[in-house]
Amino acid sequence: MRSTKLLSWTRRLLGFEAVPGPPHVFQLERRHLRYGQFQRAGGGFRFRALRSVELPADAFHSGPLGGPLRDPAGFKERLGGLLRDVPGGVREASLVLPDAWLRVTFTEIGDLPKPREARDEVLRWKLKRLVPFRVEELRVGAAEVTALPSQEEPRRLLLGFAVEQLLGQLEEAFAAHRVRIGQVTNASLALAGALVPEPGERFTALVVVDEEGFSLVFVRGSEPVLHRYKAFTGSLPEAARASLVSRDLKLTRNFLEESFPQTGLGRVLLVAPPELEPLWLDRLAEGLGREAAPLDGRHLPPLQGEGTTAPWRELAPLLGAARQEVA
């Protein structure tokens, strides 16, 4: 067991108060490691730094949840080069992983035992019934969210899970440079955390598309109510893929309408490669029954400081992770 908040999300279930996340955030993708720094200033944030380093095309082994590093020493060296450019250094940071690598799902539960080992055993047992992965090879964490009106158990958990070997390698690389990773999240939840909340009780839908799959997140205020990730299969024809996406969107819409009949859908926001935006805007309008818009800087809180003209696609998930509170 290590120090990342992917493991210790369960502290929220035991009454620990959340505190502001660290100002330093790293985002890891297959080909890039990115760093951003955001200082809290009054009720907002001041942008301080943005750095990026390219990774080799084969930096990671492949797998349904990502895979371990092929060259841990090389990654550690690139991380060190990135850190040398950070004024003041970094001691504690958040880490944003791709949605394909850090998956989330929801479950209902009664009371959890307080001893860590017993609690972990219950979470793993729950997860094993929900996902087709070898749970014993994963690191698992949980955060309590608002219960559904129709659920049977009294509590609802957001379960997060990722490959233990990969997380261990990453922690070791950061620790070698005296950086402690205090929070781990994924790109779609980080992006959702960057949004200015929708007024009232309406849902905001956020769809994030990349080369590996797409995520559909519904949030109310700043809390995720539904999160679905679908991986793309390369062998699937485009027509069949479009049919699956449309059907999944409609099923999601029906689930929310049945579970929250009094709560309407507000904004539908899309993050996708520019060449795919027209296609996905049409898909979302058909599947969710509401016109969608590409996410841009107007949906994010204003940032102070020089350099805020940096691409919002790079800034947004970093800012979202910095805005999140850590238990």
PEWO-V732013 format. One record per pair of residues at least 6 apart in sequence whose C-alpha atoms are under 7 Angstrom apart, sorted by the first residue. I is the first residue (numbers start at 1). J is the second residue. If there is no record, write none. Layout:
i | j
I | J
I | J
//
This chain:
i | j
3 | 182
4 | 181
4 | 182
4 | 183
4 | 184
5 | 182
5 | 183
5 | 184
6 | 140
6 | 141
6 | 160
6 | 183
6 | 184
7 | 139
7 | 140
7 | 141
8 | 141
9 | 141
9 | 142
9 | 143
9 | 327
10 | 141
10 | 142
10 | 143
11 | 327
12 | 143
12 | 144
12 | 327
13 | 143
13 | 144
16 | 327
17 | 327
18 | 325
18 | 326
18 | 327
19 | 325
19 | 326
19 | 327
20 | 324
20 | 325
20 | 326
21 | 322
21 | 323
21 | 324
21 | 325
21 | 326
22 | 92
22 | 93
22 | 94
22 | 322
23 | 37
23 | 38
23 | 39
23 | 322
24 | 36
24 | 37
24 | 38
24 | 90
24 | 93
24 | 94
25 | 35
25 | 36
25 | 37
25 | 93
25 | 94
25 | 95
25 | 318
25 | 321
25 | 322
26 | 33
26 | 34
26 | 35
26 | 36
26 | 94
26 | 95
26 | 96
27 | 33
27 | 34
27 | 35
27 | 95
27 | 96
27 | 97
27 | 318
28 | 34
28 | 96
28 | 97
29 | 97
29 | 98
31 | 54
31 | 55
31 | 56
31 | 57
32 | 52
32 | 53
32 | 54
32 | 55
33 | 52
33 | 53
33 | 54
34 | 51
34 | 52
34 | 53
35 | 50
35 | 51
35 | 52
36 | 49
36 | 50
36 | 51
36 | 318
37 | 47
37 | 48
37 | 49
37 | 50
38 | 45
38 | 46
38 | 47
38 | 48
38 | 319
38 | 322
39 | 45
39 | 46
39 | 47
39 | 48
40 | 46
45 | 303
45 | 304
46 | 303
46 | 304
46 | 305
47 | 303
47 | 304
47 | 305
47 | 308
48 | 305
53 | 82
59 | 69
59 | 70
59 | 71
60 | 67
60 | 68
60 | 69
60 | 70
61 | 67
61 | 68
61 | 69
61 | 70
65 | 100
65 | 101
65 | 162
65 | 163
66 | 100
66 | 101
67 | 166
68 | 165
68 | 166
69 | 166
72 | 169
76 | 173
80 | 177
83 | 89
90 | 179
91 | 178
91 | 179
91 | 180
92 | 179
92 | 180
92 | 181
92 | 182
93 | 180
93 | 181
93 | 182
94 | 181
94 | 182
94 | 183
94 | 184
94 | 321
95 | 181
95 | 183
95 | 184
95 | 185
96 | 184
96 | 185
96 | 186
96 | 187
97 | 185
97 | 186
97 | 187
98 | 186
98 | 187
99 | 186
99 | 187
99 | 188
101 | 162
102 | 160
102 | 161
102 | 162
102 | 186
103 | 160
103 | 161
103 | 162
104 | 158
104 | 159
104 | 160
104 | 161
105 | 158
105 | 159
105 | 160
105 | 227
106 | 156
106 | 157
106 | 158
106 | 159
107 | 156
107 | 157
107 | 158
108 | 153
108 | 155
108 | 156
108 | 157
109 | 153
109 | 154
109 | 155
109 | 156
110 | 153
110 | 154
110 | 155
112 | 119
113 | 119
124 | 135
128 | 135
137 | 163
137 | 164
138 | 161
138 | 162
138 | 163
138 | 164
139 | 161
139 | 162
139 | 163
139 | 164
140 | 159
140 | 160
140 | 161
140 | 162
141 | 159
141 | 160
141 | 161
142 | 157
142 | 158
142 | 159
142 | 160
143 | 157
143 | 158
143 | 159
144 | 156
144 | 157
144 | 158
145 | 156
145 | 157
145 | 158
146 | 156
147 | 155
147 | 156
148 | 259
149 | 259
150 | 259
171 | 181
174 | 180
183 | 326
187 | 317
188 | 208
188 | 215
190 | 317
190 | 320
190 | 321
191 | 316
191 | 317
191 | 320
192 | 320
193 | 222
193 | 320
193 | 321
193 | 323
193 | 324
194 | 300
194 | 316
194 | 317
194 | 319
194 | 320
194 | 323
195 | 299
195 | 300
196 | 299
196 | 300
196 | 301
197 | 221
197 | 222
198 | 204
198 | 221
201 | 220
201 | 263
202 | 220
202 | 263
202 | 264
202 | 265
202 | 266
203 | 218
203 | 219
203 | 220
203 | 264
203 | 265
203 | 266
204 | 218
204 | 219
204 | 220
204 | 265
204 | 266
204 | 267
204 | 268
205 | 217
205 | 218
205 | 219
205 | 267
205 | 268
205 | 269
206 | 216
206 | 217
206 | 218
206 | 268
206 | 269
206 | 270
207 | 214
207 | 215
207 | 216
207 | 217
207 | 269
207 | 270
207 | 271
208 | 214
208 | 215
208 | 216
208 | 270
208 | 271
208 | 272
209 | 215
209 | 271
209 | 272
210 | 272
212 | 231
212 | 232
213 | 230
213 | 231
213 | 232
214 | 229
214 | 230
214 | 231
215 | 228
215 | 229
215 | 230
216 | 227
216 | 228
216 | 229
217 | 224
217 | 226
217 | 227
217 | 228
218 | 224
218 | 225
218 | 226
218 | 227
219 | 225
246 | 283
246 | 287
249 | 287
249 | 288
250 | 287
250 | 288
253 | 288
268 | 291
268 | 292
268 | 293
269 | 292
269 | 293
269 | 294
269 | 295
270 | 292
270 | 293
270 | 294
270 | 295
271 | 294
271 | 295
281 | 292
284 | 292
285 | 291
285 | 292
296 | 312
297 | 312
//
